[in-house]
Amino acid sequence: MKRRSFITKVAIAGSLPSLAPKSLFGQDKSTPVIDGPIAVCTWNFKDANAAAGKALMKGEDALSAAISAAEVEEENIDNSTVGLGGTPDRDGRVTLDACVMDHNGNCGAVLAVENVVHVAALAQDVMEKTPHVMLAGHGAEQFARSLNYPSTPLLTAERKKAWEKWKHEARYQPIINIENHDTIGVLCRDKAGNISGACSTSGLGYKMNGRIGDSSIIGSGLFIDNQVGGAVATGMGEEVVKTVGSFLIVELMRQGKTPQEACDEAIKRILRKQVGKSNFQVAYLALDKQGNIGARSIHEGFSYMHFNNNINQNINVQPI
């Protein structure tokens, strides 16, 4: 083929958008759009998801709504896996991890933070007020102090008592859906149609000091692409990190898979590396641009909250 003829044919092909797959960027025109603001979060955190839904209905942006949901559980002293009252590590120290990501692709995270309750909001401050994406440990706490976050001891009397009892055996054996439901992951779509998300956790109970799971790792515990949708993870963070699960789900949706199909594939990627059925829990939750939801877990027991049209309901998820 002559060079000029080749160039002409390439130029013509490049000018025909109708030849692109209709599912490009997850925008399959045959998929019905679910109207109105949407908030979803991992587990049966009813009050948290209601707070996000209320914020969205008032016209707040998706990230603000997601953080408001995280804050409800960060303040919940009865929640042993998030924020104040979280289960300590094996040295008796409660350390928190969190990350946020907005519809513009901006993100922030804090890792192994002590004495700060609202770490999701702190992650947003890292995103907006520093040149960095992540701050860890003492540096993150120092940054919080500079912004006048109160210094709050996170280890409650009840969690300290449980930790002292645990020390008699000092055996680390995560329990499915108990020690492992360690994350509130939130995805919101606001009135403008933008999607953002947040994660917050105290991590696995009695972990080694300094352990970091998936919840503060962008692409593992949370990922957002506003052209496509978002995903969050919960469960055994080490396994989520190995497959960069939330990023994987969003990319699969970009390629045309539904949120449900994408979550199913992400769980299967984990299970392919296991001999037989795994003895740990991992679960994913996804929201696409049209408002469709997907969720899947390895084991029974996982559920999520869903807010739309002023209805806030808990939905049980069937395992893979």
Phi, psi and omega in degrees: 000135178292150184301316182296320179295320180297313181298319180299317181292321177297318181297319179295316180298322181288347181262011183246082181297339181294343180278347179288148179297142183293344180271009180306131183060023178075008185265062179288115186292345178278350180274124180294143179269129177272117187285159172088162177299148180226137172228131174228146176215155179292147175067183186268053179271074187300309183294324180296312182292327176296323178296319178295315179300318179297317179297318179295319180294333177281354178099008178290155180287163187299321182292316178301319179295317180297319180292325178297326176293314180300322183295327178301314181281331175297330179270351186279104185293341179275352178270111185276005185236001180217133167062216181300127182088009177294156179289134183284173171280182185291348176265003178086017181251130176270119178236139187246148176234147177200157171210159176222156175211133183257180186288347177269000182088003175285148181210158178210153182208151171230144187229139174052050182266133175250152171066021175230125183279309189268075184281337175294317176295324178294322176298321176297321178295323175300316181297317189265337190241004177227166176275008187251170173257323184232140167231141186234152169053229184300324180297320178293320179293320177299319177298318178299318179297324180294338179259010176068028168294134179294147175274115186233118175299131187264342182276113179275166180299321180294316180290327177294319178297317179295322179294318179296325175293318180298326184298337180297326177256327180049046182250125181263109180215091182304141181253128183303129178068009175242282176293337188269347177273069194259013188221136159259117175248129186235135173236132181228143169240122186269185184296336178277355180087006180275146182245134175217171182204168179210151174228147176209139184199159168258002175079182180295137179297134176064030174295166171292143179300129181097354180295136175237130177265215184268343195291341176252008182258110179298129183100337176259290180283337183204139170207140180231134165228110190295343174284339189241302183158202182212166179211150175226160182233158173211158181113211183289102188299326180302321181286329177292318181298322184297334180244006182044059196301315184291320175298318179303314182298315181295320179293324176294323175294324177300324181281357175115355178287150174288163176305322179293315179298322180292318177296319179300315182293322180296320176293319180297326179297322178291313185294332179296337180271357184258154172265107186075191180287135183292153178259027176224162180256137166223139177219148179236151177224131184226150178225126178262176186297330181279352179099006178282146185245146171225146178203142177204149179226166175283314183244167174294161174110345180274141174215168177219159176263145181224122178245127174197140180055040178064017175249124181242110186228152177265133184236122177285145183249131175283136178291165182297000000 
